[in-house]
Amino acid sequence: MRGGTILTGLIGAVVGAVTMFLWDPHGGSRRRAMWREQATSKCRGASDAVAAHSRDLTNRARGVMSDIRASAEHEGEASDEVLRERVRSRLGHLATHAHSLEVTVRDGVATIAGPVAEGASEALVQEISLVPGLKGVQDELSEESASESTPTLRPHRRRAWFRSAVAQRFDRSEAG
């Protein structure tokens, strides 16, 4: 019994001290206003954080749906001419002097031929293999020492065709 009485006494003392601190006639109103402003600020900050996370999740969901839709659009067999134009377009973003590279597509397999700077052929083939609808890429590129007219990779453009991991997994699961 005695332990309960001591605990009750301590709780009463803490409540009394807090009440005196907040309702003090000299500084209590200032303290209450400060606590109220801090609580309001924390609530507003939490609300803003929830809204930002909500927008982020919404945008991510839209991106995933867009990737899935784009994947579904490319599911059907594209003609060799369409695939050739996709490859030419991608080459235009990747290589300088892309016009000097020859691209042919037959039965969904792209063949790329022509001169490229040393070390660029592997990266070009890897990037082109990501073009939607291609079944494969045949490398007939000849590596030469770099000159002004030799196609090479554009600086800062070596990133792969942007596709999210979800879309790539979706493609792999259908192929397997």
C-alpha positions in Angstrom: 0.0 0.0 0.0 2.8 2.4 0.9 4.3 2.2 -2.6 1.0 3.2 -4.2 0.7 6.2 -1.9 4.2 7.4 -2.7 3.5 7.0 -6.5 0.2 8.9 -6.2 2.0 11.6 -4.2 4.7 11.9 -6.9 2.2 12.1 -9.7 0.3 14.8 -7.8 3.5 16.8 -7.3 4.4 16.6 -11.0 0.9 17.7 -12.0 1.0 20.5 -9.5 4.4 21.7 -10.7 3.3 21.7 -14.4 0.1 23.5 -13.5 2.0 26.2 -11.6 4.5 26.5 -14.5 1.8 26.9 -17.1 -0.7 29.0 -15.1 1.9 31.3 -13.5 0.4 34.8 -13.7 3.8 36.4 -14.7 5.0 34.0 -17.5 2.4 31.3 -17.9 0.6 32.9 -20.8 3.8 33.3 -22.7 4.8 29.7 -22.0 1.4 28.4 -23.1 1.5 30.4 -26.3 5.0 29.1 -27.1 4.0 25.5 -26.5 0.9 26.0 -28.6 3.0 27.5 -31.5 5.4 24.6 -31.3 2.6 22.0 -31.3 1.0 23.8 -34.3 4.3 23.9 -36.1 5.0 20.2 -35.5 1.5 19.3 -36.7 1.8 21.4 -39.8 5.2 19.9 -40.6 3.9 16.4 -40.1 1.0 17.2 -42.4 3.4 18.6 -45.1 5.5 15.5 -44.8 2.5 13.2 -45.2 1.4 15.2 -48.3 4.9 15.0 -49.8 5.1 11.3 -49.3 1.6 10.9 -50.7 2.6 12.8 -53.9 5.7 10.8 -54.2 3.9 7.5 -53.9 1.3 8.7 -56.4 3.9 9.7 -58.9 5.8 6.4 -58.5 2.6 4.5 -59.0 1.9 6.5 -62.2 5.4 5.8 -63.4 5.0 2.0 -62.9 1.7 2.0 -64.7 3.2 4.0 -67.5 6.1 1.5 -67.8 3.6 -1.4 -67.8 1.5 0.3 -70.5 4.6 1.0 -72.6 5.6 -2.6 -72.3 2.2 -3.8 -73.3 2.3 -1.4 -76.4 5.5 -2.9 -77.6 4.3 -6.5 -77.0 3.1 -6.9 -80.5 5.6 -7.6 -83.3 6.9 -4.4 -84.7 7.8 -4.4 -88.3 11.5 -4.4 -89.2 11.2 -0.9 -90.6 9.8 0.4 -87.3 12.6 -1.4 -85.4 15.2 0.1 -87.7 13.9 3.6 -87.0 13.9 3.0 -83.3 17.5 1.9 -83.5 18.5 4.9 -85.7 16.8 7.2 -83.3 18.6 5.7 -80.3 21.9 5.8 -82.2 21.3 9.5 -82.8 21.2 10.1 -79.1 24.2 7.9 -78.3 26.8 8.4 -81.0 28.4 11.4 -82.7 28.3 11.0 -86.5 25.6 8.3 -86.2 24.8 8.8 -89.9 28.0 6.9 -90.8 26.6 3.8 -89.1 24.6 1.4 -91.2 21.6 -0.3 -89.5 19.6 -3.2 -91.0 16.9 -5.2 -89.3 15.7 -8.6 -90.4 13.2 -10.7 -88.4 13.7 -8.5 -85.4 17.5 -8.7 -85.2 19.4 -5.5 -85.8 22.7 -5.5 -87.5 24.9 -2.5 -86.9 27.9 -1.9 -89.2 30.4 0.9 -89.6 33.5 2.4 -88.0 33.4 3.5 -84.3 36.0 4.8 -82.0 38.0 2.2 -79.9 36.0 1.0 -76.9 32.7 2.3 -78.1 31.3 -0.8 -79.9 30.5 -2.8 -76.8 28.6 0.1 -75.2 26.7 0.9 -78.4 25.6 -2.7 -78.8 24.6 -2.9 -75.2 22.5 0.3 -75.4 20.9 -0.7 -78.7 19.9 -4.1 -77.3 17.5 -2.3 -74.9 15.4 -0.9 -77.8 11.9 -2.3 -77.3 10.9 -5.0 -79.7 14.4 -6.1 -80.8 15.1 -9.8 -80.5 18.9 -9.4 -80.8 21.7 -7.2 -82.0 24.5 -8.3 -84.4 27.7 -6.4 -84.0 29.6 -5.7 -87.3 31.2 -2.5 -86.0 34.9 -2.0 -86.7 36.8 -0.2 -84.0 39.2 2.5 -85.3 41.4 5.1 -83.6 39.3 8.2 -82.9 39.1 10.9 -85.5 36.7 13.8 -86.1 34.5 11.7 -88.4 34.6 8.5 -86.4 31.4 7.9 -84.4 32.0 7.7 -80.7 29.7 7.9 -77.6 28.4 11.3 -76.8 29.6 12.6 -73.5 27.2 12.3 -70.6 24.8 10.3 -72.7 26.0 6.8 -71.9 23.0 5.9 -69.6 20.8 3.1 -70.8 17.4 3.6 -72.4 15.4 4.5 -69.3 13.2 1.7 -68.1 12.4 1.0 -64.6 13.3 -2.2 -62.8 9.6 -3.1 -62.7 9.3 -2.9 -66.5 12.5 -4.9 -67.0 11.3 -7.6 -64.6 7.9 -7.7 -66.4 9.7 -8.2 -69.7 11.9 -11.0 -68.2 9.0 -12.8 -66.7 7.1 -12.9 -70.0 10.2 -14.1 -71.9 11.0 -16.9 -69.4 
